[in-house]
């Protein structure tokens, strides 16, 4: 069914379609009649139907896409725009760091005095000095130079928001970096009903029972189960939701620069993102806006990295399953989050 036919069908039944629904409806034509009937049965049916409306119709929330809302950069950026972007990042991540036991006696930078021998700070890394492995950390009240251990120094990037446990050493300050990270007591999200997520390129084999959700990077029109629709712009992270499970897709293009910086594999890069609770420590200029949309406030349960050139693999990090969707198909049992490759 063409997009025009879908639009006409809804119009003749008294409903207007928001543009963000068309791709999903094209991939789920068999559900169109059911959706229209459900809309008509509502006590106060909406005039405009968008993805949020569709999601409320199906309490099972079967794979409806929830886009990461990214605001494109203005044509002419003002100093105030950039300031708001960094302030947004700082305030969001600061809230996560404030509760960390590894950061005792947190103070603002302007409260540092010669009498203080140990204290903790939260700030943004403004610059790095390779010569002595030091950083300049700043917060809204000032800035300070801190010496780091080599491993911390190599891991930290400019513009990272970090906590630092500091100790005075002569006239200098030595610090240990503390990341916001994922809480140790985080519960692992699961589905109660028998359900599976299939991930791959041209999937042919699948479980014969239970609910089936399909994320096929070559074929979005699937009869195997409920297809998960991908946004047309596949160069930025995308967020999906299956019931209470948060799924995040991160394209390879998003990770390449960090692979050069850190010299580690894709899964390790994602672990570094999770520790930072940020998807783009180095500001992505096309998306620089009045707020930082890349702070990971809602933790993902499953992260998927599509890479057809590699073998499929996975690892778990503090309740998040990180999957490289490579040559072999991957099946995730959503009842226990066990992963089967091939």
Order of alpha helices (4+ residues) and beta strands (2+ residues): alpha-beta-alpha-alpha-beta-alpha-alpha-beta-beta-beta-alpha-beta-beta-beta-beta-beta-beta-beta-alpha-alpha-beta-beta-beta-beta-beta
